[in-house]
Amino acid sequence: MAVDMGMKVLIVDDYKTMLRIMRNLLKQLGFDNVEEAIDGTAAHAILTEDPNFGLIISDWNMEPMTGIELLRKVRSDDALKAIPFIMVTAESKSENVIAAKEAGVSNYIVKPFNAETLKAKMVSVLGDF
């Protein structure tokens, strides 16, 4: 099945600069329907109000709700659990990767990353586009 380039993508990061970078990378890849949240709590509120997202890309380290906590909430909610979820982190510690996999992460990106890396991770989760 072809990837819907108009699907809604939710990006979650507590750094405005990182949100801007992710938005620009997604735009380069052809995804313009992007919403932003500054932490897991805000992201969960957005998802609860509108569960029709095709992808979530979330940073790990945020307050008050971290990316891993958001992932667990998404995976435990019947309306949200099928949404592909890519975790972004500056740390490549194996215990973090294992924790994210156990929580049901779709894929994992270590910062810094570029459009090519993001596309490869998205293709592995969504299929070719």
Backbone as JSON, one array per atom type, in Angstrom:
{
  "sequence": "MAVDMGMKVLIVDDYKTMLRIMRNLLKQLGFDNVEEAIDGTAAHAILTEDPNFGLIISDWNMEPMTGIELLRKVRSDDALKAIPFIMVTAESKSENVIAAKEAGVSNYIVKPFNAETLKAKMVSVLGDF",
  "N": [[0.84, -1.19, 0.0], [0.52, 2.2, -0.82], [2.23, 4.94, 0.69], [0.53, 7.48, 2.38], [1.1, 10.63, 1.56], [-0.06, 12.85, 2.56], [-0.76, 12.32, 5.09], [-1.26, 12.88, 8.63], [1.38, 13.87, 10.7], [2.77, 13.66, 13.86], [5.03, 15.49, 15.66], [7.2, 15.48, 18.43], [8.91, 17.25, 20.77], [10.89, 18.89, 23.21], [12.5, 20.98, 22.54], [12.35, 23.82, 20.65], [13.94, 24.33, 18.42], [14.65, 21.77, 17.54], [12.13, 20.8, 16.84], [11.62, 22.47, 14.67], [13.69, 21.65, 12.94], [12.96, 18.95, 12.51], [10.45, 19.32, 11.32], [11.24, 20.63, 8.95], [12.84, 18.62, 7.76], [10.89, 16.64, 7.33], [9.29, 18.04, 5.53], [11.07, 18.24, 3.37], [10.99, 15.6, 2.64], [8.48, 15.41, 1.67], [6.26, 15.54, 3.33], [3.8, 17.5, 4.57], [1.78, 17.86, 6.37], [2.0, 18.42, 9.35], [1.98, 18.3, 12.84], [2.82, 19.77, 16.0], [4.11, 19.09, 19.28], [5.15, 20.03, 22.55], [5.88, 18.35, 24.6], [5.37, 15.09, 26.11], [2.92, 15.09, 27.47], [1.42, 17.16, 26.25], [1.39, 16.09, 23.67], [-0.06, 13.72, 24.06], [-2.55, 14.79, 24.74], [-3.25, 16.01, 22.29], [-3.4, 13.72, 20.66], [-5.45, 12.32, 21.92], [-7.61, 13.95, 21.44], [-7.66, 13.93, 18.66], [-7.2, 11.12, 17.07], [-6.28, 10.47, 14.55], [-3.63, 10.14, 13.28], [-0.84, 9.42, 11.2], [1.72, 8.86, 11.88], [3.98, 9.08, 14.61], [6.63, 10.96, 15.81], [8.86, 11.11, 18.27], [10.82, 12.73, 20.77], [12.9, 11.38, 23.35], [13.78, 12.36, 25.91], [12.06, 14.42, 27.83], [10.15, 16.71, 29.82], [6.97, 17.26, 31.41], [6.19, 14.63, 30.81], [7.86, 11.93, 29.5], [9.22, 10.69, 26.35], [9.19, 7.87, 26.29], [7.24, 7.32, 28.17], [5.06, 8.47, 26.87], [4.97, 6.78, 24.63], [4.26, 4.35, 25.88], [1.69, 5.05, 26.82], [0.39, 5.52, 24.38], [0.54, 2.96, 23.2], [-1.05, 1.53, 24.95], [-3.58, 2.36, 24.48], [-6.47, 1.68, 22.78], [-7.45, 3.19, 20.61], [-5.2, 4.43, 19.66], [-3.04, 2.69, 19.48], [-2.14, 1.49, 17.09], [-0.72, 3.35, 15.67], [2.25, 4.11, 13.98], [5.36, 4.6, 15.66], [8.15, 6.48, 16.11], [11.05, 6.74, 17.93], [13.17, 9.3, 19.07], [16.41, 10.05, 20.12], [19.23, 11.35, 21.96], [20.82, 9.6, 23.13], [22.38, 6.46, 22.81], [22.22, 4.26, 24.37], [22.1, 0.81, 25.09], [20.23, -0.23, 26.9], [18.18, 1.64, 26.78], [17.3, 1.36, 24.15], [16.36, -1.26, 24.28], [14.33, -0.96, 26.23], [12.6, 0.75, 24.84], [11.9, -0.9, 22.67], [10.6, -2.97, 24.05], [8.42, -1.52, 24.93], [7.07, -1.16, 22.64], [7.99, 0.37, 20.46], [8.24, 1.52, 17.08], [10.45, 2.18, 15.54], [13.78, 3.6, 15.89], [15.75, 6.45, 16.31], [18.92, 7.9, 16.5], [20.16, 10.98, 17.58], [22.66, 13.18, 16.19], [20.65, 13.44, 13.17], [19.86, 13.07, 9.65], [17.93, 13.95, 6.68], [18.03, 11.69, 5.04], [18.51, 9.56, 6.85], [16.2, 9.79, 8.42], [14.26, 9.28, 6.47], [14.9, 6.6, 5.8], [14.28, 5.29, 8.22], [11.57, 5.89, 8.39], [10.62, 4.62, 6.07], [11.09, 1.96, 6.79], [9.13, 1.67, 8.67], [6.71, 2.56, 7.55], [6.67, 1.8, 4.88], [7.69, 2.03, 1.41], [8.15, 5.29, -0.03]],
  "CA": [[0.0, 0.0, 0.0], [1.3, 3.43, -0.92], [2.2, 5.82, 1.86], [-0.24, 8.71, 2.19], [1.99, 11.76, 1.83], [-0.84, 13.88, 3.24], [-1.11, 11.88, 6.44], [-0.82, 13.75, 9.72], [2.54, 13.43, 11.47], [2.95, 14.4, 15.11], [6.42, 15.54, 16.14], [7.19, 15.83, 19.85], [10.23, 17.57, 21.3], [10.82, 20.07, 24.08], [13.34, 22.03, 21.97], [11.74, 24.42, 19.46], [14.87, 24.18, 17.29], [14.52, 20.39, 17.05], [10.84, 20.72, 16.16], [11.79, 23.13, 13.37], [14.53, 20.78, 12.11], [12.16, 17.78, 12.1], [9.43, 19.79, 10.38], [11.92, 20.89, 7.68], [13.22, 17.33, 7.18], [9.66, 16.02, 6.84], [8.89, 18.81, 4.34], [11.97, 17.79, 2.3], [10.57, 14.26, 2.25], [7.16, 15.51, 1.06], [5.2, 15.51, 4.34], [3.49, 18.87, 4.98], [0.7, 17.86, 7.37], [2.77, 18.14, 10.57], [1.6, 19.0, 14.07], [3.9, 19.77, 16.98], [3.83, 19.12, 20.72], [6.41, 20.33, 23.25], [6.2, 17.29, 25.55], [4.48, 13.95, 26.01], [1.59, 15.45, 27.96], [0.76, 17.91, 25.18], [1.19, 15.16, 22.56], [-1.15, 12.81, 24.41], [-3.79, 15.58, 24.64], [-3.53, 16.14, 20.86], [-3.79, 12.4, 20.15], [-6.74, 11.95, 22.51], [-8.6, 14.75, 20.75], [-7.68, 13.5, 17.25], [-6.32, 9.96, 16.95], [-6.03, 10.16, 13.13], [-2.26, 10.44, 12.86], [-0.22, 8.31, 10.5], [3.05, 8.65, 12.43], [4.44, 9.91, 15.73], [8.08, 11.01, 15.98], [8.99, 11.75, 19.58], [12.05, 12.74, 21.54], [12.83, 10.56, 24.57], [13.99, 13.14, 27.13], [11.22, 15.61, 27.97], [9.38, 16.82, 31.06], [6.84, 16.32, 32.51], [6.02, 13.26, 30.33], [8.92, 11.57, 28.57], [8.82, 9.98, 25.14], [8.89, 6.46, 26.59], [5.92, 7.33, 28.84], [4.09, 8.72, 25.8], [4.89, 5.53, 23.86], [3.48, 3.38, 26.67], [0.29, 5.5, 26.81], [-0.13, 5.29, 23.02], [0.4, 1.52, 22.97], [-2.09, 0.97, 25.82], [-4.86, 2.96, 24.09], [-6.97, 1.0, 21.58], [-7.63, 4.15, 19.51], [-3.9, 4.97, 19.24], [-1.94, 1.72, 19.53], [-1.64, 1.08, 15.77], [0.04, 4.43, 15.05], [3.7, 3.91, 14.03], [5.99, 5.5, 16.62], [9.61, 6.52, 16.01], [11.65, 7.42, 19.09], [14.39, 10.03, 18.77], [17.15, 10.31, 21.35], [20.65, 11.64, 21.83], [21.52, 8.5, 23.79], [22.24, 5.18, 22.12], [22.42, 3.2, 25.36], [21.35, -0.38, 24.72], [19.06, -0.43, 27.77], [17.11, 2.51, 26.27], [16.78, 0.71, 22.93], [15.59, -2.43, 24.75], [13.11, -0.45, 26.89], [11.71, 1.26, 23.78], [11.38, -2.08, 21.94], [9.64, -3.64, 24.94], [7.24, -0.67, 25.02], [6.38, -1.23, 21.35], [8.44, 1.37, 19.5], [8.33, 1.02, 15.7], [11.85, 2.35, 15.16], [14.59, 4.36, 16.83], [16.74, 7.3, 15.64], [19.86, 8.57, 17.41], [20.58, 12.31, 17.13], [21.98, 13.94, 15.14], [20.27, 12.66, 12.0], [19.55, 13.88, 8.48], [16.72, 13.53, 5.95], [18.25, 10.33, 4.54], [18.29, 8.66, 7.99], [14.78, 9.86, 8.77], [13.5, 8.57, 5.43], [15.15, 5.16, 5.95], [13.52, 4.82, 9.38], [10.16, 6.0, 8.03], [10.34, 3.55, 5.09], [11.05, 0.69, 7.53], [7.92, 1.64, 9.46], [5.52, 2.86, 6.74], [6.78, 1.29, 3.51], [8.39, 2.95, 0.51], [7.45, 6.48, -0.52]],
  "C": [[0.88, 1.25, 0.0], [1.16, 4.27, 0.35], [1.44, 7.09, 1.5], [0.64, 9.9, 2.57], [1.26, 12.91, 2.55], [-1.23, 13.5, 4.66], [-0.58, 12.85, 7.49], [0.33, 13.09, 10.47], [2.63, 14.31, 12.71], [4.4, 14.33, 15.53], [6.41, 16.1, 17.56], [8.62, 16.05, 20.32], [10.12, 18.83, 22.14], [11.74, 21.2, 23.61], [12.72, 22.53, 20.67], [12.63, 24.22, 18.23], [14.75, 22.78, 16.69], [13.19, 20.19, 16.33], [10.95, 21.32, 14.77], [12.61, 22.25, 12.42], [13.71, 19.59, 11.61], [11.1, 18.17, 11.09], [10.06, 20.0, 8.99], [12.34, 19.59, 6.99], [12.0, 16.62, 6.6], [9.18, 16.71, 5.57], [9.76, 18.39, 3.15], [11.54, 16.43, 1.75], [9.15, 14.25, 1.67], [5.99, 15.47, 2.03], [4.97, 16.92, 4.88], [2.47, 18.96, 6.1], [1.29, 17.47, 8.73], [2.23, 18.97, 11.72], [2.71, 18.82, 15.09], [3.35, 19.73, 18.41], [5.17, 19.29, 21.43], [6.77, 19.32, 24.34], [5.16, 16.18, 25.4], [3.06, 14.25, 26.46], [0.8, 16.17, 26.88], [0.45, 16.99, 23.99], [0.02, 14.23, 22.84], [-2.5, 13.52, 24.33], [-4.21, 15.73, 23.18], [-4.06, 14.82, 20.3], [-5.15, 11.96, 20.69], [-7.86, 12.69, 21.8], [-8.76, 14.3, 19.3], [-6.7, 12.35, 17.06], [-5.9, 9.62, 15.5], [-4.66, 10.62, 12.63], [-1.67, 9.19, 12.2], [1.15, 7.96, 11.06], [3.29, 9.6, 13.59], [5.97, 9.81, 15.76], [8.33, 11.79, 17.26], [10.39, 11.64, 20.15], [11.83, 11.89, 22.8], [12.79, 11.45, 25.81], [13.18, 14.43, 27.12], [10.58, 15.56, 29.36], [8.06, 17.5, 30.73], [6.65, 14.87, 32.06], [7.07, 12.96, 29.26], [8.36, 10.86, 27.34], [8.46, 8.53, 25.39], [7.54, 6.35, 27.31], [4.81, 7.57, 27.82], [3.88, 7.44, 24.99], [4.03, 4.51, 24.59], [1.99, 3.75, 26.69], [-0.35, 5.23, 25.46], [-0.4, 3.8, 22.81], [-0.69, 0.88, 23.84], [-3.48, 1.49, 25.47], [-5.32, 2.35, 22.76], [-7.11, 1.93, 20.37], [-6.3, 4.6, 18.91], [-2.86, 3.9, 18.96], [-1.37, 1.3, 18.17], [-0.8, 2.15, 15.09], [1.55, 4.12, 15.13], [4.36, 4.99, 14.88], [7.5, 5.38, 16.49], [10.14, 7.35, 17.17], [12.96, 8.06, 18.64], [15.11, 10.31, 20.08], [18.6, 10.63, 21.05], [21.48, 10.49, 22.41], [21.29, 7.19, 23.05], [22.48, 4.01, 23.08], [21.52, 2.01, 25.04], [20.13, -0.6, 25.62], [17.89, 0.46, 27.35], [16.47, 1.88, 25.04], [15.9, -0.47, 23.33], [14.28, -1.98, 25.39], [12.11, 0.04, 25.85], [11.1, 0.11, 22.99], [10.32, -2.8, 22.77], [8.33, -2.85, 25.05], [6.48, -0.62, 23.69], [6.78, -0.18, 20.35], [8.55, 0.74, 18.11], [9.76, 1.11, 15.18], [12.48, 3.4, 16.05], [15.62, 5.16, 16.04], [17.62, 7.95, 16.7], [20.26, 9.9, 16.78], [22.09, 12.37, 17.05], [21.63, 13.02, 13.96], [19.91, 13.6, 10.86], [18.3, 13.32, 7.78], [16.83, 12.09, 5.46], [17.99, 9.29, 5.66], [16.82, 8.62, 8.35], [13.96, 9.08, 7.75], [13.67, 7.06, 5.58], [14.33, 4.58, 7.11], [12.02, 4.85, 9.07], [9.76, 4.89, 7.04], [10.23, 2.2, 5.8], [9.75, 0.54, 8.3], [6.66, 1.72, 8.59], [5.5, 2.15, 5.4], [7.38, 2.38, 2.64], [7.51, 4.13, 0.12], [8.39, 7.31, -1.38]]
}
